[in-house]
């Protein structure tokens, strides 16, 4: 379901609470302003942010404990080593 309405900017723009509820954005919002757009996004709760931070810690730790490989320039020759294709 899409609601579309043309608004005239006077002193600001009012966003109806029903639109926020229909979009399931939650009670806390963040506003991101970029050239040509304004985005309104939900703010993740603190527990969700903590899980995300722990996930990144685990992901980043994988490189620290990786065993060295036997192939020279594995990153540069990725396609050739994995798929047998020349770049």
Buried (B, 14 or more C-beta within 10 A) or exposed (E): EEEEEEEEEEEEEEEEEEEBEEBEBEEEEEEEEEEEEEEEEBEBEEEEEEEEEEEEEEEEEEEEEEEEEEEEEEEEEEEBBEEEEEE
